[in-house]
């Protein structure tokens, strides 16, 4: 049976990484809010007084909601716990995770272009790399209808721009960007491991989950990172050959988030 194709859309242009905007929206967000609730709360707060109401609604509906209001708002609740409590690099890496989970195009670009370029020893990635990636996707039928050249150029810049927002590529308005040193941060290791665990994924399968690939890790690399971070006491990990067993310390993901945040 063939797996369904995850279609790419231009909605990615709604915000790229929108890091500062996401922080403000998290400030206004309360558990259980819908898109309309959050939109009204932000309008009432005046946090976005410099942008139009239409732009604000599009930002929430097309960018914030698909990334952070899924699963009954779990990502937003967790990020709200972390706000101002963890290193900014770790916070950006969590935004990177949720964006990749919600945007197949971004996820596929990371795994087939960005991390491949790192593996090949390249020093930079440009919009032309992203354009070639999108042209291949067109041929593979991953768009509802064929995009024109201007759309491809625009979305190509969004892909590299989002990587820059999250610290994978150098910032600034440029067509070619240097690849920046990028290693997964300890809070992200703990969060992702527990998040996958509470999804019901077994210890061995968790090590090979595709989400680790967003940080350039294969199974062995993931195991090494988990062993390293286990010294902090968040879990106990035992491995022998291909068998891995983890003794998990926290009872649920909310408890995990509070522990990571030091609350």
DRENLUMTOR-37652 format. One record per residue (C-alpha): y, z, x; residue in three letters. Coordinates in steps of 0.001 Angstrom, whole numbers, padded with zeros to 6 digits, always signed. Each point is the difference from the previous one (the first is absolute). Example, Ala and Ser with C-alpha at 12.3 -4.5 7.8 and 13.67 -1.06 7.14 Angstrom:
2
-004500+007800+012300ALA;+003440-000660+001370SER;
END
This chain:
263
+000000+000000+000000UNK;+003399-001006+001428UNK;+002690+002651+000307UNK;+003246-000748-001910UNK;+002831-001385+002104UNK;+003005+002325+000361UNK;+002924-002253-000830UNK;+003207+000110+002019UNK;+003342+000181-001803UNK;+003659-000188+000972UNK;+000598+003480-001453UNK;-000304+001246+003555UNK;+003629-001069+000407UNK;+001111+002790-002347UNK;+000437+002408+002847UNK;-001925-000480+003239UNK;-000402+003526+001395UNK;+003040+001469-001839UNK;-000404+003225+001946UNK;+003306+001719-000776UNK;-000213-001085-003650UNK;-003523+001376-000272UNK;+001150+003376+001307UNK;+002747+000131-002631UNK;-002364-001012-002783UNK;-002455+002689+001083UNK;+002841+002504-000155UNK;+000538-000885-003665UNK;-003694-000356-000875UNK;-001821+002738-001910UNK;-003713+000059-000757UNK;-000914-001977-003102UNK;+003073-002248+000002UNK;-000380-003574-001216UNK;+002012-002935+001325UNK;+002506+000484-002819UNK;+000208+003752+000601UNK;+000680-000482+003697UNK;+002513-002750-000636UNK;+001972+002217-002385UNK;-000187+003009+002317UNK;+001378-002038+002888UNK;+002774-001470-002162UNK;+000973+003505-001096UNK;-000074+001312+003577UNK;+002350-002605+001439UNK;-002209-000321+003086UNK;+000282-003794-000134UNK;+003611-000392-001068UNK;+000542-002953+002351UNK;-002575-002340-001590UNK;-000165-001509-003470UNK;-002153+001458-002752UNK;-002007-003235-000063UNK;-000682+000133+003746UNK;-001014+003658-000313UNK;-002433-000725-002815UNK;-001558-002880+001945UNK;-000308+002234+003061UNK;-001865+002647-001990UNK;-002126-002376-002073UNK;-000984-002549+002636UNK;+000034+002042+003198UNK;-000252+003762-000514UNK;-002318+000094-003021UNK;-002793-002306+001289UNK;-000116+001931+003267UNK;+000569+003609-001011UNK;-000437+000432-003775UNK;-003603-001261-000109UNK;-002836+002456-000671UNK;+002238+002103-002249UNK;+002659+000167+002693UNK;-002257+001555+002658UNK;+001659-001778+002967UNK;+003481+001080-001168UNK;-001134+003599-000509UNK;-001548+000119+003452UNK;+002961-001625+001726UNK;+002368+002411-001737UNK;-001902+002878+001632UNK;+000384-001686+003399UNK;+003687-000894-000282UNK;+001938+001780+002779UNK;-003190+001854+000980UNK;-001695-002474+002319UNK;+001099-002213+002878UNK;+001873-003105-001155UNK;-002516-002252+001768UNK;-002833+001569-001979UNK;+001979-000382-003224UNK;+000520-003698+000731UNK;-003709-000408+000718UNK;-000797+001421-003438UNK;+002434-002405-001656UNK;-001749-002737+001985UNK;-003355+001121-001435UNK;+001087+000011-003633UNK;+001836-003301+000356UNK;-003067-001681+001495UNK;-002197+001409-002759UNK;+002262-001466-002679UNK;+000836-003297+001719UNK;-003039-002093+001014UNK;+002273-002461+001790UNK;+001397+002720+002280UNK;-003457+001446+000624UNK;-001466-003363+000934UNK;+002947-000844+002248UNK;-000521+003245+001895UNK;-003701-000478+000545UNK;-000068-003752+000675UNK;+003313-000460+001833UNK;+001588+003223+001257UNK;-003036+001837+001350UNK;-001562-003225+001222UNK;+003166-000674+001996UNK;-000217+003503+001476UNK;-003642-000582+000899UNK;+000922-003278+001676UNK;+002581+001777+002147UNK;+002983-001736-001548UNK;+003429+001600+000381UNK;+001669-001344-003131UNK;-000510-001400-003488UNK;+002342-002413-001745UNK;+000719-001337-003448UNK;-001887-003154+000993UNK;-003173+002100+000340UNK;+000569+001308-003516UNK;+000661-003516-001309UNK;-003292-001263+001417UNK;-001750+002961-001603UNK;+001517-000863-003400UNK;-000866-003697+000338UNK;-003635+000950+000607UNK;+000150+002261-003062UNK;+001316-002899-002084UNK;-002925-002147+001070UNK;-002368+002877-000838UNK;+001381+000220-003548UNK;+001622+003401+000286UNK;+003153-000947-001907UNK;+000140-000794-003713UNK;+001958-003150+000787UNK;+000932-001673+003242UNK;+003137+001431+001607UNK;+002710-002294+001316UNK;+001215+000082+003591UNK;+003035+002190-000697UNK;-002163+002623-001725UNK;-002419+000024+002932UNK;+002867+000475+002471UNK;+001481+002799-002091UNK;-003259+001881-000505UNK;-000881-000450+003685UNK;+003151+001907+000927UNK;-000900+002691-002539UNK;-003388+000547+001647UNK;+001395+000428+003501UNK;+002942+001990-001372UNK;-002320+002457-001729UNK;-001932+000458+003249UNK;+003324+000769+001674UNK;+000958+002504-002725UNK;-003242+001892+000619UNK;+000251+000007+003787UNK;-002541-002668+000955UNK;+002565-002570+001123UNK;+003501+000337+001418UNK;+002768+000326-002619UNK;+002978-002262-000598UNK;+000538-003438-001477UNK;-002026-002268+002285UNK;-002606-002740-000279UNK;-002135+001291+002875UNK;-000622+003735+000397UNK;-001554+002028+002793UNK;-003202+001859-000853UNK;+000713+003716+000312UNK;-002426+002679+001244UNK;-001756+001272-003106UNK;-002582+002771-000231UNK;-001118+001818-003129UNK;+001608+003440-000317UNK;-002039+003215-000498UNK;+001296+000744-003547UNK;-000987-003515-001056UNK;-003492+000369+001449UNK;-000558+003204-001960UNK;+001505-001352-003210UNK;-001922-003282+000050UNK;-003310+001652+000866UNK;+000331+002476-002870UNK;+001313-002630-002402UNK;-003063-002167+000601UNK;-002265+003057-000178UNK;+001389+001006-003403UNK;-000538-003551-001213UNK;-003703+000786+000361UNK;-000591-002040+003156UNK;-002727+001420+002236UNK;+000740+001168+003524UNK;-001656-002964+001738UNK;+001482-002582-002350UNK;+003434+001589+000290UNK;+000100-000779+003724UNK;-000315-003727-000713UNK;+002446-000149-002899UNK;+002455-002897+000182UNK;+003022+002322-000231UNK;-000531+001092+003607UNK;+000428-003634+001003UNK;+003631+000235-001127UNK;+000515+002133+003113UNK;-002053-002224+002275UNK;-003080+002229-000085UNK;-003645-001020-000244UNK;-002837+002435-000709UNK;-000229+001301+003565UNK;+003756+000349+000285UNK;+000134+001900-003270UNK;-002753+002357+001138UNK;+001850+000671+003252UNK;+003215+000795-001896UNK;-001789+002323-002420UNK;-001664+001859+002864UNK;+003346+000386+001729UNK;+001799+001307-003066UNK;-002858+002312-001018UNK;+001240+002406+002675UNK;+002846+000867-002369UNK;-002496+001528-002424UNK;+000398-002280-003005UNK;-003731-000808+000047UNK;-003063+000249+002221UNK;-001681-003223+001041UNK;-003483-000442+001456UNK;-001434-003293+001177UNK;-003286-001082+001497UNK;-000620-003692+000480UNK;+001070-001782-003164UNK;-000195+003139-002151UNK;+003200+001915-000729UNK;+000463+003168-002029UNK;+003338+001570-000823UNK;+000576+003519-001297UNK;+003107-000321-002150UNK;+002370+002959-000181UNK;+002199-000792-003012UNK;-001048-000079-003644UNK;+002260-002800-001209UNK;+002585-002475+001262UNK;+002982+002093-001128UNK;-001242+002927+002098UNK;-000443-002444+002870UNK;+003588-001236-000325UNK;+001382+003542-000012UNK;-002027+000851+003096UNK;+001273-003096+001801UNK;+003564+000858-000983UNK;-000430+003586+001183UNK;+000660+001513-003424UNK;
END
